[in-house]
Amino acid sequence: MAERKPKVQSTPPQEDQLAEMETRIQELENQVSAENAKVAEYFDGWQRERADFINYKKRIELNQVQAQQNTLATMTRKYLAVMDDLERALKNKPTSGEGLAWSEGIELIYKKLQGILESDGVKEIAADGAMFDPNFHEALTHEDSPAHESGQIIEVIQKGYLIGDRVIRPSLVRVAR
């Protein structure tokens, strides 16, 4: 036979108990609201700090890249003076005799230096016959020239160079009026 449980008669809560329960429920809801507000505040703070950290990392990486480019640009400027000297020497190279072998050696050195600079991302600024652009060219003189239109480069006095999109030395040019 199965055991029978005695019936427990539940009595409805009294009004004062209901009021006490409602007050307790209201207190708990207020606590939950306060805790939710703290959670939202902490979450917003965490998101801001995370964004600040990401921006910090990007800034550091950008600074490192710029520092490398600055170092490369500084070193390259020194080698460009050597390139200019080698170009001037090759303009007047002998065509025969003992000087011919010497000039061929100078030309090999020039090409080797040029290859090293190109491997570092150094590019020559195209200027001969182009239109003058103050971002890439520096005008030494403005001259009348019937063979050129106004603003066109007549002659490149000294080559200019770029690393990426950054000008490390502008081209020195003569410009037509």
Solvent accessible surface area in square Angstrom, and as a share of the most:
residue,aa,sasa,rsa
1,M,241,1.08
2,A,96,0.74
3,E,169,0.76
4,R,221,0.81
5,K,180,0.76
6,P,117,0.74
7,K,191,0.81
8,V,134,0.77
9,Q,162,0.72
10,S,103,0.66
11,T,111,0.64
12,P,109,0.69
13,P,68,0.43
14,Q,121,0.54
15,E,150,0.67
16,D,101,0.52
17,Q,93,0.41
18,L,78,0.39
19,A,56,0.44
20,E,128,0.57
21,M,107,0.48
22,E,115,0.52
23,T,76,0.44
24,R,127,0.46
25,I,92,0.47
26,Q,94,0.42
27,E,82,0.37
28,L,76,0.38
29,E,95,0.43
30,N,83,0.43
31,Q,106,0.47
32,V,88,0.51
33,S,70,0.45
34,A,52,0.40
35,E,94,0.42
36,N,89,0.46
37,A,64,0.50
38,K,98,0.41
39,V,95,0.55
40,A,53,0.41
41,E,112,0.50
42,Y,145,0.55
43,F,103,0.43
44,D,67,0.35
45,G,22,0.21
46,W,137,0.48
47,Q,87,0.38
48,R,146,0.53
49,E,114,0.51
50,R,138,0.50
51,A,50,0.39
52,D,81,0.42
53,F,118,0.49
54,I,74,0.37
55,N,76,0.39
56,Y,106,0.40
57,K,97,0.41
58,K,125,0.53
59,R,131,0.48
60,I,67,0.34
61,E,98,0.44
62,L,98,0.49
63,N,78,0.40
64,Q,105,0.47
65,V,73,0.42
66,Q,85,0.38
67,A,55,0.42
68,Q,130,0.58
69,Q,65,0.29
70,N,70,0.36
71,T,86,0.50
72,L,49,0.25
73,A,1,0.00
74,T,63,0.37
75,M,83,0.37
76,T,2,0.01
77,R,106,0.39
78,K,126,0.53
79,Y,99,0.38
80,L,0,0.00
81,A,55,0.42
82,V,70,0.40
83,M,1,0.01
84,D,8,0.04
85,D,78,0.41
86,L,21,0.11
87,E,29,0.13
88,R,135,0.49
89,A,36,0.28
90,L,32,0.16
91,K,165,0.70
92,N,130,0.67
93,K,80,0.34
94,P,47,0.30
95,T,121,0.70
96,S,81,0.52
97,G,62,0.60
98,E,163,0.73
99,G,24,0.23
100,L,62,0.31
101,A,72,0.55
102,W,144,0.50
103,S,0,0.00
104,E,89,0.40
105,G,30,0.29
106,I,28,0.14
107,E,48,0.22
108,L,126,0.63
109,I,97,0.49
110,Y,24,0.09
111,K,114,0.48
112,K,148,0.63
113,L,21,0.11
114,Q,53,0.24
115,G,36,0.35
116,I,93,0.47
117,L,8,0.04
118,E,107,0.48
119,S,93,0.60
120,D,65,0.34
121,G,32,0.31
122,V,4,0.02
123,K,111,0.47
124,E,84,0.38
125,I,12,0.06
126,A,89,0.69
127,A,6,0.04
128,D,112,0.58
129,G,35,0.34
130,A,38,0.30
131,M,99,0.44
132,F,60,0.25
133,D,44,0.23
134,P,104,0.65
135,N,109,0.56
136,F,69,0.29
137,H,10,0.04
138,E,86,0.38
139,A,32,0.25
140,L,88,0.44
141,T,58,0.34
142,H,99,0.44
143,E,48,0.22
144,D,115,0.59
145,S,23,0.15
146,P,144,0.91
147,A,90,0.70
148,H,55,0.25
149,E,112,0.50
150,S,77,0.50
151,G,22,0.21
152,Q,39,0.17
153,I,1,0.00
154,I,33,0.17
155,E,70,0.31
156,V,39,0.22
157,I,87,0.44
158,Q,52,0.23
159,K,58,0.24
160,G,0,0.00
161,Y,10,0.04
162,L,27,0.14
163,I,13,0.06
164,G,36,0.35
165,D,142,0.73
166,R,89,0.32
167,V,47,0.27
168,I,8,0.04
169,R,36,0.13
170,P,46,0.29
171,S,0,0.00
172,L,39,0.19
173,V,0,0.00
174,R,64,0.24
175,V,3,0.01
176,A,2,0.02
177,R,162,0.59
